[in-house]
Protein backbone atom coordinates (compact mmCIF):
# COMPACT_ATOMS: atom_id res chain seq x y z
CA UNK A 1 0.00 0.00 0.00
CA UNK A 2 1.44 3.37 -1.02
CA UNK A 3 1.49 6.43 1.23
CA UNK A 4 -0.92 8.36 -1.00
CA UNK A 5 -3.42 5.49 -0.79
CA UNK A 6 -3.23 5.48 2.99
CA UNK A 7 -3.68 9.24 3.15
CA UNK A 8 -6.65 9.09 0.80
CA UNK A 9 -8.16 6.56 3.22
CA UNK A 10 -7.89 9.15 5.98
CA UNK A 11 -9.61 11.74 3.81
CA UNK A 12 -12.38 9.27 3.09
CA UNK A 13 -12.76 8.41 6.76
CA UNK A 14 -13.61 12.02 7.52
CA UNK A 15 -16.48 11.99 5.02
CA UNK A 16 -19.96 10.92 5.97
CA UNK A 17 -21.62 8.44 3.63
CA UNK A 18 -23.25 10.21 0.74
CA UNK A 19 -21.92 13.62 1.75
CA UNK A 20 -20.06 15.94 -0.53
CA UNK A 21 -17.71 17.38 2.04
CA UNK A 22 -16.13 16.69 5.40
CA UNK A 23 -18.14 16.57 8.58
CA UNK A 24 -18.15 19.64 10.79
CA UNK A 25 -15.60 19.55 13.55
CA UNK A 26 -16.95 18.47 16.93
CA UNK A 27 -15.91 21.58 18.82
CA UNK A 28 -17.89 20.75 21.96
CA UNK A 29 -15.68 17.91 23.06
CA UNK A 30 -15.76 19.22 26.62
CA UNK A 31 -15.93 15.80 28.27
CA UNK A 32 -12.22 15.51 29.09
CA UNK A 33 -10.88 16.39 32.53
CA UNK A 34 -8.13 18.44 30.90
CA UNK A 35 -10.65 20.56 28.99
CA UNK A 36 -12.70 21.17 32.15
CA UNK A 37 -9.65 22.23 34.16
CA UNK A 38 -8.37 24.54 31.43
CA UNK A 39 -11.81 26.13 30.98
CA UNK A 40 -12.17 26.82 34.71
CA UNK A 41 -8.63 28.23 34.86
CA UNK A 42 -9.34 30.50 31.87
CA UNK A 43 -12.56 31.87 33.38
CA UNK A 44 -10.96 32.38 36.79
CA UNK A 45 -8.04 34.31 35.27
CA UNK A 46 -10.46 36.56 33.39
CA UNK A 47 -12.46 37.09 36.59
CA UNK A 48 -9.29 37.93 38.49
CA UNK A 49 -8.24 40.52 35.89
CA UNK A 50 -11.75 42.01 35.78
CA UNK A 51 -11.73 42.35 39.59
CA UNK A 52 -8.68 44.63 39.36
CA UNK A 53 -10.77 47.35 37.68
CA UNK A 54 -13.08 47.66 40.70
CA UNK A 55 -10.51 47.21 43.48
CA UNK A 56 -8.54 49.88 45.35
CA UNK A 57 -6.42 47.56 47.50
CA UNK A 58 -5.22 43.98 47.60
CA UNK A 59 -7.86 42.85 50.08
CA UNK A 60 -10.58 44.55 48.08
CA UNK A 61 -9.30 42.77 44.96
CA UNK A 62 -9.51 39.39 46.70
CA UNK A 63 -13.09 40.14 47.79
CA UNK A 64 -14.10 41.28 44.31
CA UNK A 65 -12.47 38.23 42.75
CA UNK A 66 -14.26 35.91 45.20
CA UNK A 67 -17.56 37.59 44.36
CA UNK A 68 -17.03 37.20 40.61
CA UNK A 69 -15.90 33.59 41.09
CA UNK A 70 -19.09 32.81 43.01
CA UNK A 71 -20.99 33.65 39.83
CA UNK A 72 -18.47 32.52 37.19
CA UNK A 73 -17.61 29.08 38.56
CA UNK A 74 -21.15 27.58 38.66
CA UNK A 75 -21.94 29.25 35.32
CA UNK A 76 -18.83 27.70 33.75
CA UNK A 77 -19.67 24.26 35.12
CA UNK A 78 -23.22 24.51 33.75
CA UNK A 79 -21.86 25.48 30.33
CA UNK A 80 -19.40 22.56 30.33
CA UNK A 81 -22.06 20.04 31.40
CA UNK A 82 -24.50 21.13 28.71
CA UNK A 83 -21.73 21.29 26.09
CA UNK A 84 -20.52 17.79 26.96
CA UNK A 85 -23.96 16.19 27.04
CA UNK A 86 -25.00 17.83 23.74
CA UNK A 87 -21.77 17.43 21.77
CA UNK A 88 -23.12 14.78 19.35
CA UNK A 89 -26.08 16.95 18.38
CA UNK A 90 -23.98 20.12 18.19
CA UNK A 91 -21.46 18.42 15.90
CA UNK A 92 -24.15 18.18 13.21
CA UNK A 93 -24.37 21.97 13.00
CA UNK A 94 -22.24 24.07 10.69
CA UNK A 95 -19.38 25.87 12.41
CA UNK A 96 -21.18 29.28 12.63
CA UNK A 97 -24.14 27.49 14.21
CA UNK A 98 -21.87 25.87 16.78
CA UNK A 99 -20.42 29.26 17.68
CA UNK A 100 -23.90 30.76 17.97
CA UNK A 101 -25.20 27.96 20.22
CA UNK A 102 -22.06 28.17 22.34
CA UNK A 103 -22.50 31.91 22.87
CA UNK A 104 -26.22 31.45 23.63
CA UNK A 105 -25.35 28.82 26.23
CA UNK A 106 -22.74 31.20 27.61
CA UNK A 107 -25.29 34.02 27.92
CA UNK A 108 -27.76 31.72 29.69
CA UNK A 109 -24.99 30.48 31.98
CA UNK A 110 -24.04 34.07 32.80
CA UNK A 111 -27.66 34.84 33.73
CA UNK A 112 -27.71 31.69 35.87
CA UNK A 113 -24.56 32.80 37.71
CA UNK A 114 -26.07 36.25 38.31
CA UNK A 115 -29.24 34.63 39.61
CA UNK A 116 -27.16 32.61 42.08
CA UNK A 117 -25.63 35.84 43.41
CA UNK A 118 -29.03 37.54 43.64
CA UNK A 119 -30.55 34.55 45.43
CA UNK A 120 -27.72 34.47 47.97
CA UNK A 121 -28.00 38.20 48.65
CA UNK A 122 -24.39 38.96 47.73
CA UNK A 123 -25.38 41.73 45.30
CA UNK A 124 -27.97 44.45 45.72
CA UNK A 125 -29.02 44.96 42.10
CA UNK A 126 -28.35 42.04 39.69
CA UNK A 127 -26.63 43.02 36.43
CA UNK A 128 -28.57 40.70 34.13
CA UNK A 129 -27.54 42.21 30.80
CA UNK A 130 -23.86 42.54 31.75
CA UNK A 131 -23.81 38.97 33.04
CA UNK A 132 -25.32 37.64 29.81
CA UNK A 133 -22.85 39.64 27.70
CA UNK A 134 -19.90 38.48 29.80
CA UNK A 135 -21.06 34.88 29.60
CA UNK A 136 -21.41 35.06 25.81
CA UNK A 137 -17.95 36.63 25.45
CA UNK A 138 -16.27 34.01 27.64
CA UNK A 139 -18.14 31.24 25.80
CA UNK A 140 -16.86 32.63 22.50
CA UNK A 141 -13.30 32.30 23.79
CA UNK A 142 -13.92 28.74 25.02
CA UNK A 143 -15.54 27.66 21.75
CA UNK A 144 -12.64 29.15 19.81
CA UNK A 145 -10.17 27.18 21.92
CA UNK A 146 -12.17 23.98 21.42
CA UNK A 147 -12.26 24.57 17.65
CA UNK A 148 -8.48 24.92 17.56
CA UNK A 149 -8.15 21.78 19.71
CA UNK A 150 -10.42 19.81 17.39
CA UNK A 151 -8.53 20.93 14.30
CA UNK A 152 -5.21 20.15 15.92
CA UNK A 153 -6.28 16.62 16.84
CA UNK A 154 -7.30 15.54 13.33
CA UNK A 155 -3.95 15.83 11.49
CA UNK A 156 -2.04 14.58 14.51
CA UNK A 157 -4.24 11.51 14.77
CA UNK A 158 -3.92 10.87 11.03
CA UNK A 159 -0.14 11.19 11.22
CA UNK A 160 0.01 8.82 14.17
CA UNK A 161 -2.21 6.33 12.33
CA UNK A 162 0.01 6.51 9.22
CA UNK A 163 3.14 5.99 11.32
CA UNK A 164 1.53 2.98 13.00
CA UNK A 165 0.63 1.43 9.64
CA UNK A 166 4.11 2.01 8.24
CA UNK A 167 5.64 0.49 11.37
CA UNK A 168 3.55 -2.63 10.87
CA UNK A 169 4.64 -3.04 7.24
CA UNK A 170 8.28 -3.14 8.28
CA UNK A 171 10.25 -4.87 5.46
CA UNK A 172 12.84 -6.55 7.67
CA UNK A 173 10.17 -8.08 9.88
CA UNK A 174 8.28 -9.38 6.84
CA UNK A 175 11.41 -10.81 5.19
CA UNK A 176 12.61 -12.48 8.39
CA UNK A 177 9.21 -14.03 8.98
CA UNK A 178 8.95 -15.37 5.43
CA UNK A 179 12.48 -16.77 5.62
CA UNK A 180 11.58 -18.54 8.86
CA UNK A 181 8.48 -19.99 7.20
CA UNK A 182 10.51 -21.19 4.20
CA UNK A 183 12.96 -22.94 6.53
CA UNK A 184 10.07 -24.72 8.26
CA UNK A 185 8.08 -25.75 5.17
CA UNK A 186 9.81 -29.10 4.62
CA UNK A 187 10.91 -29.96 8.14
CA UNK A 188 7.82 -28.80 10.06
CA UNK A 189 5.01 -27.88 7.66
CA UNK A 190 2.43 -27.55 10.44
CA UNK A 191 4.51 -24.92 12.22
CA UNK A 192 5.14 -23.11 8.94
CA UNK A 193 1.39 -23.02 8.29
CA UNK A 194 0.72 -21.69 11.79
CA UNK A 195 3.40 -19.02 11.30
CA UNK A 196 1.86 -17.81 8.04
CA UNK A 197 -1.60 -17.76 9.63
CA UNK A 198 -0.26 -15.59 12.48
CA UNK A 199 1.41 -13.27 9.97
CA UNK A 200 -1.85 -12.97 8.02
CA UNK A 201 -3.77 -12.20 11.21
CA UNK A 202 -1.22 -9.57 12.24
CA UNK A 203 -1.44 -7.77 8.91
CA UNK A 204 -5.22 -8.02 8.87
CA UNK A 205 -5.37 -6.16 12.17
CA UNK A 206 -2.75 -3.64 11.10
CA UNK A 207 -4.47 -2.71 7.86
CA UNK A 208 -8.05 -2.77 9.17
CA UNK A 209 -9.92 0.46 9.85
CA UNK A 210 -10.22 1.05 13.59
CA UNK A 211 -12.16 3.55 15.62
CA UNK A 212 -10.61 6.10 17.96
CA UNK A 213 -9.95 3.39 20.54
CA UNK A 214 -9.90 -0.37 21.06
CA UNK A 215 -10.08 -2.59 24.13
CA UNK A 216 -6.86 -3.46 25.92
CA UNK A 217 -7.75 -7.15 25.56
CA UNK A 218 -7.67 -6.76 21.76
CA UNK A 219 -4.25 -5.12 21.93
CA UNK A 220 -3.00 -7.97 24.13
CA UNK A 221 -4.27 -10.52 21.60
CA UNK A 222 -2.44 -8.71 18.80
CA UNK A 223 0.77 -8.60 20.84
CA UNK A 224 0.48 -12.35 21.47
CA UNK A 225 0.19 -12.95 17.72
CA UNK A 226 3.29 -10.87 17.04
CA UNK A 227 5.29 -12.59 19.78
CA UNK A 228 4.24 -16.03 18.53
CA UNK A 229 5.91 -15.14 15.22
CA UNK A 230 9.05 -13.82 16.86
CA UNK A 231 9.23 -16.82 19.20
CA UNK A 232 9.75 -19.09 16.19
CA UNK A 233 12.49 -16.83 14.92
CA UNK A 234 14.45 -16.32 18.17
CA UNK A 235 13.58 -19.52 20.03
CA UNK A 236 15.03 -19.61 23.54
CA UNK A 237 16.59 -16.17 23.11
CA UNK A 238 13.14 -14.66 23.55
CA UNK A 239 11.78 -15.30 27.04
CA UNK A 240 8.28 -13.94 27.63
CA UNK A 241 6.58 -13.31 30.98
CA UNK A 242 2.88 -12.40 31.14
CA UNK A 243 1.17 -10.97 34.23
CA UNK A 244 -2.30 -9.94 33.06
CA UNK A 245 -5.21 -8.75 35.16
CA UNK A 246 -8.43 -9.89 33.41
CA UNK A 247 -10.32 -7.01 35.04
CA UNK A 248 -8.25 -4.51 33.01
CA UNK A 249 -9.22 -5.88 29.60
CA UNK A 250 -11.98 -3.35 28.87
CA UNK A 251 -9.79 -0.26 29.25
CA UNK A 252 -9.47 1.74 26.03
CA UNK A 253 -6.27 2.39 24.10
CA UNK A 254 -5.50 3.96 20.73
CA UNK A 255 -5.45 1.15 18.12
CA UNK A 256 -2.09 -0.47 17.30
CA UNK A 257 -0.43 1.08 20.34
CA UNK A 258 0.74 -1.86 22.45
CA UNK A 259 2.23 -3.94 19.64
CA UNK A 260 4.87 -1.33 18.60
CA UNK A 261 6.06 -1.25 22.22
CA UNK A 262 6.48 -5.03 22.16
CA UNK A 263 8.28 -4.79 18.83
CA UNK A 264 10.64 -2.16 20.29
CA UNK A 265 11.41 -4.47 23.19
CA UNK A 266 12.28 -7.33 20.82
CA UNK A 267 14.33 -5.13 18.50
CA UNK A 268 16.39 -3.42 21.21
CA UNK A 269 16.44 -6.17 23.83
CA UNK A 270 16.50 -9.57 22.11
CA UNK A 271 17.94 -8.92 18.67
CA UNK A 272 21.30 -7.33 19.64
CA UNK A 273 22.04 -9.87 22.40
CA UNK A 274 23.51 -13.34 21.75
CA UNK A 275 21.95 -14.62 24.96
CA UNK A 276 18.62 -12.95 24.22
CA UNK A 277 16.45 -11.08 26.69
CA UNK A 278 13.39 -11.39 28.86
CA UNK A 279 10.25 -9.53 27.83
CA UNK A 280 7.71 -8.81 30.54
CA UNK A 281 4.16 -7.57 29.85
CA UNK A 282 1.81 -6.80 32.74
CA UNK A 283 -1.56 -5.16 33.30
CA UNK A 284 -3.20 -4.24 36.58
CA UNK A 285 -6.50 -2.66 37.58
CA UNK A 286 -5.88 -0.44 40.58
CA UNK A 287 -8.71 1.76 41.80
CA UNK A 288 -10.22 3.48 38.80
CA UNK A 289 -7.06 3.23 36.68
CA UNK A 290 -5.30 0.57 34.64
CA UNK A 291 -1.53 0.22 34.77
CA UNK A 292 0.24 -1.30 31.74
CA UNK A 293 3.95 -2.14 31.69
CA UNK A 294 6.10 -3.41 28.81
CA UNK A 295 9.69 -4.10 29.87
CA UNK A 296 12.74 -5.86 28.48
CA UNK A 297 16.14 -6.64 29.91
CA UNK A 298 18.82 -4.42 28.38
CA UNK A 299 21.90 -6.06 26.81
CA UNK A 300 25.19 -5.24 28.53
CA UNK A 301 26.66 -1.97 27.31
CA UNK A 302 23.50 -0.91 25.49
CA UNK A 303 21.88 2.48 25.97
CA UNK A 304 18.44 3.88 25.28
CA UNK A 305 19.15 4.78 21.64
CA UNK A 306 16.50 3.78 19.14
CA UNK A 307 13.47 4.06 21.41
CA UNK A 308 12.79 7.80 21.00
CA UNK A 309 10.74 8.29 17.82
CA UNK A 310 8.37 5.35 18.33
CA UNK A 311 7.83 6.20 21.98
CA UNK A 312 7.07 9.83 21.19
CA UNK A 313 4.47 8.66 18.69
CA UNK A 314 2.86 6.35 21.27
CA UNK A 315 2.85 9.07 23.93
CA UNK A 316 1.24 11.56 21.55
CA UNK A 317 -1.50 9.11 20.57
CA UNK A 318 -2.23 8.39 24.23
CA UNK A 319 -2.49 12.11 24.95
CA UNK A 320 -4.90 12.60 22.04
CA UNK A 321 -7.25 9.93 23.41
CA UNK A 322 -7.07 10.49 27.18
CA UNK A 323 -5.62 14.01 27.53
CA UNK A 324 -4.53 14.60 31.15
CA UNK A 325 -6.06 11.31 32.30
CA UNK A 326 -3.45 9.29 30.43
CA UNK A 327 0.12 9.00 31.69
CA UNK A 328 3.11 7.72 29.77
CA UNK A 329 6.66 7.18 31.00
CA UNK A 330 9.64 5.29 29.59
CA UNK A 331 13.23 4.74 30.70
CA UNK A 332 15.75 2.52 32.44
CA UNK A 333 14.73 0.86 35.70
CA UNK A 334 17.77 -1.11 36.87
CA UNK A 335 18.55 -3.82 34.30
CA UNK A 336 15.21 -3.21 32.54
CA UNK A 337 14.00 -0.74 29.96
CA UNK A 338 10.39 -0.13 30.94
CA UNK A 339 7.42 1.61 29.34
CA UNK A 340 4.71 2.46 31.86
CA UNK A 341 1.20 3.56 30.83
CA UNK A 342 -1.70 4.61 33.07
CA UNK A 343 -5.20 5.06 31.62
CA UNK A 344 -8.72 5.35 33.03
CA UNK A 345 -10.48 2.05 33.62
N, C-alpha and C positions, 0 to 999 in steps of 0.2 A: 504494500500500500504506500503510495507516494504522499509527501507532506501536503501537497495541494488538495488531495482527496480527503485527507483527514480534516484539514481546515474547512473544506466545504461541508463536511459532516457537521462541524460545529455550527456553521451558519444555518444549516438546515434545522438543527436542533432548536434554534431560537425562533423558528417559525411555527406558528400554529397551523394545523391542518387546514388547507383551503384558504389560508390568508395570503395576502399579497405582500405583506411586510412583516417586520419583526414585532413581537409582542411588546407592549409598553413595559417599562422597567417597574418592578415592584418596589416603589420607594418607601412604602410603609412597613418595611421589615424591622419593626421596633420590638421584636420578641426576644432579642438577645440581651443578656445581662450587661454586656459592654455598651450597647446602644443606650440602655436605660441610664446607666451611670454617667455616660458622657452628656446625655440630654439634661439630666439634673444638674451636673456641674456647670454646663453652659448657662442654664437659666439662673442659677445661683450667682454666677459671676456677673451677669447682666444686672441682677437685682442689687448686688453689692455696689456696682458702679453707679446705678441710678440713685442709691441711697446717699451717695456723696453729695448730690446736688441739693439735698434738703437738710444736710447736717452741718452744724457749726463746730462740733467737737467730736473727739473719737468715741466717747460714750454715746453721744447722740447718733453717730453713724451706726454703731452696733444696734441701737434700738430701732432705728429706721430700717436697717437691713433685716432684723428679726421680724419686723412687721410685714415687710414685703415678702419675705420667705414664707410667712404664715399663709399668704395668699397664693404665691407662685408655686410652692411645692405640691400642694394637693391638686392645683390646676394642671401642673405638668404631668403628674401621675395619671390623672383622668385622661389627658390627651394621649399618653402612651398606651394606656389600657385599651382605649377605643381604637387607636391606630393599629395595635397588634391584633385585636380580635377581628378587625375589618379588612385586613391587608389583602386577602384573596379577592374580595369584591372591589376594593380600590384599585387593584392592579389591572382591572379590566378597563379602567378609564384612561383617556388620553392624558398626557403629562400635564397640560394646563388644567384639566379637571381635577387631577390629583392635588395640584397646588391649591386650587380653589377650595376643595374639601378640607385640606389640611388647615388652611387659614380660617375657614368657618369653624372647624373644631377648636382651633386656638382661641377664637373670639368667644365661643361658648364656654371654654375652659376658663378664660379670664373672667367672665361674668360669674362663673361658679366660685372662683377664688374670692372675688369681691363679696359675693353673698356669704361666704364663710366668715369673712371679717365682719360684715354687718351683723350677722347672727350672733357672733361672739361679743359684740359691743366694743371691738378694738378701734373702730373708726366711727366718727360722728355722722358724716354724710358720705355714703358710698359713691365712688366715682365709676359708675357703670360704663359710660362711653369710653373713658380712658382705659379701663380694665379690658374691655373688649378689643380696643385698638392695640394695646400692649400684647395681649394674647395672640392676636392675629400676626403681629410683627415677629414675635418670638417663634410662632409656629412656622412662619415663612423661612426663618433661618434653619429650623430643625428639618423641614422638608428638603431644603436645599442641600443640607449635609447628607441626608439619607439618599438623595438622588445621586450625589457624587459617590457615595459608598456603593450604591447599586451598580453604577457604571464601572467603578473600579474593580468590583468583584468579577464581572463577566469576562474580561480579557485575561485576568489572572487565573481564573478557573480553567479557561480554555487552554492557556499555556501550560498549566500544570497537567491537564488531561493529555495534551500532546506529548509532553515529556514522559508521562507514565507509559503511553503507548509505545513511544520510541524505545524506552528502556526495556519493554517486554520483547520487542523484536530485535534483540541484541544478537548480531551475527555470530559472535564467538560462542555464545550459549547454544544457539541453534546448531552450529557445525559440530560442536563437541557432543551434543546429544545424539545427532544423527550418526556420528562416528561410533559412539557407544552402541547404538542400536545395530549398526552394521556388524560390529564385532560379535554381537550376541545372536545374530540371525541363525547361524549354523549350529553353534554350540548349545544355545539356550533359546530356542525360538519363542517359547512362552514368555520369557522375561523381556525379549525384544518387543513382542506384541504389547505387553503391558506398558513398556516404556513409551512406545509410540502413542498409545491411548492417553497416557498422562500428558504427553507433549501436546496432543490435540486438545485435550481438556484445558490445559493452561492457556493456549492461544485462543481458544473459544471465549474464555473469560476475559482475556486481555483486550480482545477486539470487539466485545459486545458493548452495546450502549447501556450505560448505567445511569442511575439517578444521581442526585446530589450526595447520597450516602448509602452505605450498605451495612448489613449487620456484621459485627465482629466475628460471629461464627462462620460467615461466608468467607471472610478474609483468612481465617484460620484454615479452612478447608483448602483454599487456593495455595496457601503456604505449604501445607502438607503435600499437595500435588507437586509443587516445585521441588521440595526437598526429597521426594521419592525419586525424582529424576536424578538429582545430584548425588543421592546415596549410591546409585548404580555406578556413577562415574568415579566417585572418590572412595567408595567402600568404607573400610575401617578408619580412614582419615577423617571422615565426617561423623562426629558423635553428637547425637541430638538428644536434648532433654526437654520434655514437655511438662509444664505445671499449669494446667488450665482450670479455671473456675467456671463450671457450667452456668452459673448464675450471671456471668458477665457477657454471655453470648449475644444478647440483644442490643448491646451498646452500638452506637452508630459511628462509622468511620467514613472518610472519603474513599471511594472505590480505588482499588489497586494501590493501597497505601502500605499495608503490612508486608506484602511480598517483596517490594524493593528493599526493605530493611533486611529481610532474610537473605536476599541476594547479595547485599553489601557485606553481610557477615560471612557468607561463604567466600566471596571474592577476596576479602581482606584478611580473613582469619584462616580459612582452610587452604585455599589455593597456594599461597606463598610458603606454606610450612610443609616440610617433608613428613613430619609426624602428625600433621593435621591439626584440628582444633575442635573444641566443644562448642556447640551452639545451644543456647538455652532460651526458650520462649515461654513466658509465663503471663497469665492474666489473673486478676483478682478484683472481686467486687468488695469495696470497702466504703461503708456508708452509702452515700448517693453518688459515688464516683467509681470508675473502673480504671485500674492501673494495668498497663501493658508494658512488658519489658522484653526487648530482644537484645541478647548479649552473646558475644563470642570471645573466646580466649585469644589474646594477641600474641603472635609469634615473637620470639625473642628478637630484640633490636628493631622492631617495627614501630612506627609512629602512628599518628592519626591521619596521615595523608590519604587522600582518595575518598574520604567520607563526605567532604563538605558540600558539593553541589547537590547530590541526591538528598542529603539530609535537609538542606535549605528548602528544597522543593517540597518535601514531606511536611516540614514545619509550616510552610506557607499554606498548604492545602488544609492542614488541621486548623489553622487560624481562620481561614475563610469559612469553614463549617461551624466551628464552635466559638469563635471570637475569644473573649477572655476566659471562657469556661474550659477551654482546652489548654493543656500544658505540654510542652515538648522540651526534652533535655537530652543531650548526647555528650559522651566523653568517656575518658578512662576511669575505671573504678578498680583499682588494684591491677590484677592480671587480666581484667576483662575490659572490652569496649562495650559500653551499654547505651542503648537508646531507651529512654523512659517516656511514656505517654500517659497522660491523665485526661479522661474525658467524662462527661456526665453519663450516668447510668440510664 
